[in-house]
């Protein structure tokens, strides 16, 4: 199709509508509505907290981990309570036994304690059900 200018007839100014800004604004509005619709839909739901049906459980004051401090060749402290190394298995049984949940054990050792006593305490703790054993610095 030939325009008037191409035909040689000068009839006045060209009056074509520029639709590019109209399309740009329309696409921006469509994107905003696409993003805002799910957000508005999700925020319209109200969350209602129901009344509790059960009584809260009684929480015992049980430490999360068992702390062992080897103070001498034959002395160990279990959570601050002094125990002979021969009685360590009996002291760890209620804390780490089959009925108790698996707990971590932190072991600290004094400088004058031999390596054999340290390994013996680690073995007793592992045999009595320690989940993980960590060596702590005193």
C-alpha positions as CSV (number, residue, x, y, z in Angstrom):
1,X,0.0,0.0,0.0
2,X,1.4,3.3,-1.0
3,X,1.3,6.3,1.2
4,X,0.3,9.8,0.1
5,X,3.8,11.0,0.3
6,X,4.9,8.2,-2.0
7,X,2.2,9.1,-4.5
8,X,3.5,12.7,-4.7
9,X,0.4,14.3,-3.1
10,X,1.2,16.4,-0.1
11,X,-2.1,16.4,1.8
12,X,-0.9,17.5,5.3
13,X,0.8,16.1,8.4
14,X,0.8,12.3,9.0
15,X,-1.4,11.3,11.9
16,X,-0.4,7.8,12.8
17,X,-0.9,6.6,16.3
18,X,2.2,5.3,18.1
19,X,1.0,2.1,19.9
20,X,4.4,1.1,21.4
21,X,3.8,3.0,24.8
22,X,0.3,1.5,25.0
23,X,1.6,-2.0,24.5
24,X,4.4,-1.4,27.0
25,X,2.0,-0.2,29.7
26,X,-0.5,-3.0,29.0
27,X,2.3,-5.7,29.4
28,X,3.5,-4.1,32.6
29,X,0.0,-4.2,34.0
30,X,-0.5,-7.8,33.0
31,X,2.8,-8.8,34.8
32,X,1.8,-6.9,37.9
33,X,-1.6,-8.6,38.0
34,X,0.0,-12.0,37.5
35,X,2.4,-11.4,40.4
36,X,-0.2,-9.8,42.7
37,X,-3.0,-12.2,42.2
38,X,-1.5,-15.3,44.0
39,X,-0.2,-13.0,46.8
40,X,-3.7,-11.5,47.3
41,X,-5.2,-15.0,47.2
42,X,-2.9,-16.5,49.8
43,X,-3.2,-13.6,52.2
44,X,-7.0,-13.9,52.2
45,X,-6.8,-17.2,54.1
46,X,-7.0,-16.7,57.9
47,X,-5.2,-19.1,60.1
48,X,-7.0,-19.9,63.3
49,X,-5.3,-21.6,66.2
50,X,-7.5,-24.2,67.8
51,X,-7.7,-24.8,71.5
52,X,-5.2,-27.3,72.8
53,X,-6.7,-30.8,73.2
54,X,-4.0,-32.3,75.4
55,X,-2.1,-31.2,78.5
56,X,1.5,-30.1,78.0
57,X,4.0,-32.8,78.8
58,X,6.1,-32.6,82.0
59,X,9.7,-31.9,81.0
60,X,12.3,-33.4,83.2
61,X,15.5,-31.5,83.8
62,X,17.7,-33.9,82.0
63,X,20.9,-32.5,80.5
64,X,21.3,-32.9,76.8
65,X,24.7,-34.4,77.2
66,X,26.7,-36.3,79.8
67,X,29.9,-34.6,81.0
68,X,32.7,-36.8,82.1
69,X,35.8,-35.2,83.7
70,X,38.7,-37.6,84.4
71,X,40.4,-36.0,87.5
72,X,42.8,-38.9,88.3
73,X,43.9,-42.4,87.4
74,X,40.9,-43.9,89.3
75,X,38.6,-40.8,89.7
76,X,35.9,-39.6,87.2
77,X,33.3,-36.9,87.7
78,X,29.9,-37.7,86.0
79,X,28.0,-34.4,85.6
80,X,30.0,-32.9,88.5
81,X,29.5,-35.9,90.8
82,X,32.7,-37.8,91.8
83,X,32.7,-41.6,90.9
84,X,35.4,-44.2,91.1
85,X,36.4,-45.5,87.7
86,X,35.3,-49.0,88.7
87,X,31.8,-47.7,89.3
88,X,31.6,-45.6,86.2
89,X,29.5,-48.2,84.3
90,X,26.9,-48.2,87.1
91,X,26.8,-44.4,87.1
92,X,26.4,-44.1,83.3
93,X,23.7,-46.9,83.1
94,X,20.7,-44.7,84.1
95,X,22.0,-41.8,81.9
96,X,22.9,-43.7,78.8
97,X,21.1,-47.0,79.3
98,X,18.5,-48.7,77.0
99,X,15.6,-46.8,78.4
100,X,17.2,-43.4,78.1
101,X,17.4,-41.5,74.8
102,X,20.8,-41.5,73.0
103,X,22.9,-38.7,74.4
104,X,26.2,-37.2,73.6
105,X,29.1,-37.5,76.0
106,X,31.8,-34.9,76.5
107,X,35.0,-36.1,78.1
108,X,37.6,-33.8,79.6
109,X,40.9,-35.0,81.1
110,X,43.4,-33.7,83.6
111,X,47.0,-33.4,82.5
112,X,48.4,-36.1,84.9
113,X,46.0,-38.8,83.7
114,X,47.6,-41.6,81.6
115,X,46.4,-42.4,78.1
116,X,45.3,-45.9,79.3
117,X,42.9,-44.4,81.8
118,X,41.5,-42.0,79.2
119,X,40.8,-44.8,76.7
120,X,39.3,-46.9,79.5
121,X,36.8,-44.2,80.3
122,X,36.0,-43.8,76.5
123,X,35.4,-47.6,76.2
124,X,33.1,-47.7,79.3
125,X,31.0,-44.7,77.9
126,X,30.7,-46.3,74.4
127,X,29.8,-49.7,75.9
128,X,27.0,-48.1,78.0
129,X,25.3,-46.5,75.0
130,X,27.0,-43.1,74.3
131,X,25.8,-41.9,70.9
132,X,28.7,-39.6,70.2
133,X,31.8,-38.9,72.3
134,X,33.5,-35.5,72.2
135,X,36.8,-34.7,73.8
136,X,36.6,-31.3,75.5
137,X,39.4,-29.2,76.7
138,X,39.4,-28.3,80.4
